[in-house]
Amino acid sequence: MIRPYYENRVHGTSTFQLQVYSHYDKDGFYFVSQHWHEELEWIYVEYGILHLTIHGKSVTLNAEEFCFVNSGELHEIKSIGESLHHAVVFHPNLLNFALYDACQHNFIRPITNGNLLFPTSFSEFSSEDHKQILFYMQKIIELYHTHSHCSFLNIKIHLLQVIELLFQKNYFLKNTLSSKGNNSLNKLKQVIEYIHKNSTQPISLQTLAEICFMSPNYFCYYFKQEIGKTPITFINEYRIEKACEMLSESDLFISDISLSVGFDNFSYFIRKFRQYKGVTPKEYRLLCRR
């Protein structure tokens, strides 16, 4: 089975499929392009600003704010200035009970089979509920990094406490995506994978549209709705990110890097790099090597 743009990595261990990623970014260059995974992801910003695109919806998180990313949702993460954020990533199966009981049937199974979705935006919550969920998230992060004797047990308890609160206050959303809509989304994931594999070569809208069995005009509309940006912008941003890797990890001439990531016009590359990163490629390289 082809899993386009699928993040194929293990989070946590085989016996406890949860991992907390804590990332400090001093320059505001942190960027994770559109991707998806089977795991649920709970993102909390300790300080700074984080901009996310989740299923085409733009979400900005400030200090002490959080959001949920559902299993299979395309999402992108970008920092704005200096920031510290944490991502709690865990497989839905971590929530399962060995004994199939009323809890499993009524509360856990609807989440693991995708019938219920976590709300994306923290703005959905009352201030009291926001404060309570934030407390649970902070405890999960603290427990994960301290590795105390009962940390795994306490982490799972706090996960379930968040879920209990969401059920009590009716925050969960019903998944209304039809089989047709799901098929279109899978095709879109194939488009993103195609861009990844062919970013160094010319990419036409016609080719991308054909993958989705759409006309170019409708494809551009659909892509913007689901991803939150045009196909051209997405391609340029991905190429810029590949250039960033090469700038920080190699001593290649900037003009050579421009060509190698798919820009055949050096002036256009410089302009787009400054637009997306706020600095020139040369300045970026110097900042990365401070």
C-alpha positions as CSV (number, residue, x, y, z in Angstrom):
1,M,0.0,0.0,0.0
2,I,1.4,3.4,-1.0
3,R,1.3,5.9,1.9
4,P,1.8,9.3,0.4
5,Y,3.7,11.8,2.5
6,Y,3.2,9.4,5.4
7,E,5.5,9.9,8.4
8,N,6.7,6.3,8.7
9,R,8.5,6.3,12.0
10,V,7.9,4.8,15.5
11,H,6.9,7.3,18.2
12,G,7.8,5.9,21.6
13,T,8.3,2.2,22.1
14,S,6.5,-0.9,21.1
15,T,5.1,-1.2,24.6
16,F,4.2,2.5,25.1
17,Q,3.5,4.2,21.8
18,L,3.8,7.8,22.9
19,Q,6.6,10.3,22.6
20,V,6.9,14.0,23.6
21,Y,8.9,16.2,21.3
22,S,10.1,19.5,22.9
23,H,11.6,22.0,20.4
24,Y,13.2,25.3,21.1
25,D,13.7,27.5,18.1
26,K,15.9,30.6,18.6
27,D,15.6,32.1,15.1
28,G,12.0,31.3,14.0
29,F,13.1,29.0,11.2
30,Y,11.4,25.8,12.5
31,F,9.2,24.4,9.7
32,V,7.6,21.0,9.2
33,S,5.9,20.8,5.8
34,Q,2.5,19.1,5.2
35,H,2.5,15.5,6.4
36,W,0.3,13.0,8.1
37,H,0.6,10.0,10.4
38,E,-1.7,7.5,12.1
39,E,-0.8,8.9,15.5
40,L,-2.8,11.6,17.3
41,E,-0.8,14.8,18.0
42,W,-1.4,17.3,20.8
43,I,0.6,20.5,20.4
44,Y,1.3,22.9,23.2
45,V,3.2,26.3,22.9
46,E,5.1,27.1,26.1
47,Y,6.2,30.5,24.8
48,G,6.4,32.2,21.4
49,I,4.1,31.8,18.4
50,L,3.4,28.7,16.3
51,H,1.5,28.8,13.1
52,L,-0.2,25.6,11.9
53,T,-2.3,24.6,9.0
54,I,-4.5,21.6,9.8
55,H,-6.7,20.1,7.1
56,G,-6.5,23.5,5.3
57,K,-7.5,25.5,8.4
58,S,-5.1,28.1,9.7
59,V,-4.4,28.0,13.4
60,T,-2.1,30.4,15.3
61,L,-1.0,29.3,18.8
62,N,0.4,31.8,21.3
63,A,2.0,31.1,24.6
64,E,-0.1,28.7,26.8
65,E,-2.3,27.6,23.9
66,F,-2.7,24.2,22.4
67,C,-4.4,22.3,19.6
68,F,-5.2,18.7,18.5
69,V,-4.3,17.0,15.3
70,N,-6.3,13.9,14.4
71,S,-5.1,10.7,12.9
72,G,-4.5,11.0,9.2
73,E,-4.9,14.8,9.0
74,L,-2.6,16.7,6.8
75,H,-0.8,19.4,8.8
76,E,2.0,21.8,8.7
77,I,3.9,23.6,11.5
78,K,5.9,26.8,11.4
79,S,7.4,28.9,14.2
80,I,7.3,32.7,14.2
81,G,10.3,34.1,16.0
82,E,11.8,32.5,19.1
83,S,9.6,29.8,20.6
84,L,9.4,26.7,22.7
85,H,6.7,24.1,21.9
86,H,5.9,20.5,22.8
87,A,4.2,17.8,20.7
88,V,2.6,14.8,22.4
89,V,2.4,12.2,19.7
90,F,0.8,8.8,20.4
91,H,-0.9,6.0,18.6
92,P,-4.7,5.8,19.2
93,N,-4.3,2.1,20.2
94,L,-2.5,3.3,23.3
95,L,-6.0,4.2,24.6
96,N,-7.4,0.7,24.2
97,F,-8.4,-1.7,27.0
98,A,-7.4,-5.4,26.8
99,L,-10.9,-6.3,28.0
100,Y,-13.7,-5.0,25.6
101,D,-16.1,-3.3,28.0
102,A,-18.5,-0.4,28.0
103,C,-15.7,2.1,28.3
104,Q,-14.0,0.7,25.2
105,H,-17.3,0.5,23.2
106,N,-18.8,3.9,24.2
107,F,-15.7,6.1,24.5
108,I,-12.5,4.7,23.1
109,R,-13.6,2.8,20.0
110,P,-15.3,5.9,18.4
111,I,-12.0,7.7,18.7
112,T,-9.7,4.8,17.4
113,N,-12.0,4.0,14.5
114,G,-12.2,7.7,13.4
115,N,-15.9,8.3,14.0
116,L,-15.2,11.0,16.5
117,L,-12.6,13.8,16.0
118,F,-10.8,16.1,18.4
119,P,-11.6,19.7,17.8
120,T,-8.8,21.5,16.1
121,S,-8.8,24.9,17.8
122,F,-8.4,25.7,21.4
123,S,-10.9,28.5,20.9
124,E,-13.6,25.8,21.0
125,F,-13.1,25.5,24.8
126,S,-14.4,27.6,27.7
127,S,-11.6,29.3,29.7
128,E,-12.2,26.9,32.5
129,D,-11.9,23.8,30.3
130,H,-8.9,25.3,28.5
131,K,-7.1,25.7,31.8
132,Q,-7.9,22.1,32.8
133,I,-6.8,20.6,29.5
134,L,-3.6,22.7,29.6
135,F,-2.9,21.4,33.1
136,Y,-3.2,17.8,31.9
137,M,-0.9,18.5,28.9
138,Q,1.7,20.1,31.0
139,K,1.7,17.1,33.4
140,I,2.0,14.7,30.5
141,I,5.1,16.6,29.2
142,E,6.6,16.8,32.7
143,L,6.0,13.1,33.4
144,Y,7.5,12.1,30.1
145,H,10.7,14.0,30.6
146,T,11.2,13.0,34.3
147,H,10.8,9.2,33.7
148,S,9.5,8.6,37.2
149,H,8.5,5.1,38.3
150,C,4.8,5.6,37.5
151,S,5.2,8.1,34.7
152,F,3.7,5.9,32.0
153,L,0.7,5.1,34.2
154,N,0.2,8.7,35.1
155,I,0.5,9.8,31.5
156,K,-2.2,7.4,30.4
157,I,-4.4,8.6,33.2
158,H,-4.0,12.2,32.1
159,L,-4.7,11.2,28.4
160,L,-8.0,9.6,29.5
161,Q,-8.8,12.6,31.7
162,V,-8.6,14.9,28.7
163,I,-10.9,12.5,26.8
164,E,-13.3,12.4,29.7
165,L,-13.6,16.2,29.8
166,L,-14.1,16.3,26.0
167,F,-17.0,13.8,26.3
168,Q,-18.5,15.5,29.3
169,K,-18.6,18.9,27.6
170,N,-19.6,17.5,24.1
171,Y,-16.4,18.9,22.4
172,F,-15.8,15.9,20.2
173,L,-16.9,16.3,16.5
174,K,-18.5,13.7,14.3
175,N,-16.5,12.7,11.3
176,T,-18.6,13.7,8.3
177,L,-16.1,12.9,5.6
178,S,-17.8,10.7,2.9
179,S,-16.1,7.8,1.1
180,K,-15.8,10.1,-2.0
181,G,-14.3,12.8,0.1
182,N,-11.9,10.4,1.7
183,N,-10.8,9.1,-1.7
184,S,-10.1,12.7,-2.9
185,L,-8.1,13.3,0.2
186,N,-6.0,10.2,-0.5
187,K,-5.4,11.3,-4.0
188,L,-4.2,14.7,-2.7
189,K,-1.8,12.9,-0.4
190,Q,-0.4,11.2,-3.6
191,V,0.0,14.6,-5.1
192,I,2.1,15.8,-2.2
193,E,4.2,12.6,-2.4
194,Y,4.7,13.3,-6.1
195,I,5.9,16.8,-5.4
196,H,8.3,15.5,-2.8
197,K,9.8,13.0,-5.2
198,N,10.0,15.4,-8.2
199,S,10.7,18.7,-6.6
200,T,14.0,19.1,-8.4
201,Q,12.3,18.8,-11.8
202,P,9.7,21.0,-13.5
203,I,6.2,20.2,-12.2
204,S,3.1,21.1,-14.1
205,L,-0.4,21.7,-12.7
206,Q,-1.8,19.5,-15.4
207,T,0.3,16.5,-14.1
208,L,-0.8,17.1,-10.5
209,A,-4.5,17.5,-11.5
210,E,-4.4,14.2,-13.4
211,I,-3.3,12.4,-10.3
212,C,-6.6,13.6,-8.7
213,F,-8.7,13.1,-11.8
214,M,-9.6,16.8,-11.8
215,S,-9.4,19.7,-14.2
216,P,-6.4,22.0,-13.4
217,N,-8.8,24.8,-12.3
218,Y,-10.8,22.7,-9.9
219,F,-7.6,21.0,-8.7
220,C,-6.1,24.4,-7.7
221,Y,-9.3,25.2,-5.8
222,Y,-9.4,21.9,-4.1
223,F,-5.7,22.0,-3.1
224,K,-6.1,25.5,-1.6
225,Q,-9.2,24.4,0.4
226,E,-7.4,21.3,1.8
227,I,-3.9,22.6,2.2
228,G,-4.4,26.3,2.8
229,K,-2.2,27.5,0.0
230,T,-1.9,27.2,-3.8
231,P,0.1,24.3,-5.4
232,I,2.8,26.7,-6.7
233,T,3.3,28.2,-3.2
234,F,3.5,24.7,-1.7
235,I,6.1,23.6,-4.3
236,N,8.2,26.8,-3.7
237,E,8.1,26.4,0.0
238,Y,9.1,22.8,-0.1
239,R,12.0,23.7,-2.4
240,I,13.1,26.5,-0.1
241,E,13.1,24.0,2.9
242,K,15.4,21.6,0.9
243,A,17.6,24.6,0.2
244,C,17.7,25.4,3.9
245,E,19.0,21.9,4.7
246,M,21.7,22.3,2.1
247,L,22.7,25.8,3.3
248,S,23.1,24.6,6.9
249,E,24.8,21.2,6.1
250,S,27.0,22.0,3.1
251,D,29.4,24.6,1.7
252,L,27.9,24.5,-1.8
253,F,27.6,27.8,-3.7
254,I,24.1,29.3,-3.2
255,S,23.6,29.4,-7.0
256,D,24.3,25.7,-7.2
257,I,21.8,25.0,-4.3
258,S,19.2,27.0,-6.1
259,L,19.5,24.8,-9.2
260,S,19.7,21.6,-7.3
261,V,16.4,22.2,-5.5
262,G,14.5,23.1,-8.6
263,F,14.8,26.8,-9.1
264,D,16.2,27.6,-12.6
265,N,16.0,31.4,-12.0
266,F,18.5,32.5,-9.3
267,S,16.9,35.9,-8.7
268,Y,13.5,34.3,-8.3
269,F,15.0,31.9,-5.7
270,I,16.5,34.7,-3.7
271,R,13.3,36.7,-3.7
272,K,11.2,33.7,-2.6
273,F,13.7,32.7,0.0
274,R,13.6,36.1,1.6
275,Q,9.8,36.1,1.3
276,Y,9.4,32.8,3.2
277,K,12.3,33.0,5.6
278,G,12.7,36.8,6.2
279,V,16.4,36.6,5.4
280,T,18.6,36.0,2.3
281,P,20.1,32.5,1.8
282,K,23.5,33.9,2.8
283,E,22.1,35.4,6.0
284,Y,20.3,32.1,6.8
285,R,23.6,30.2,6.4
286,L,25.4,32.5,8.8
287,L,22.6,32.4,11.4
288,C,22.6,28.5,11.3
289,R,26.3,28.4,12.0
290,R,26.4,30.8,14.9
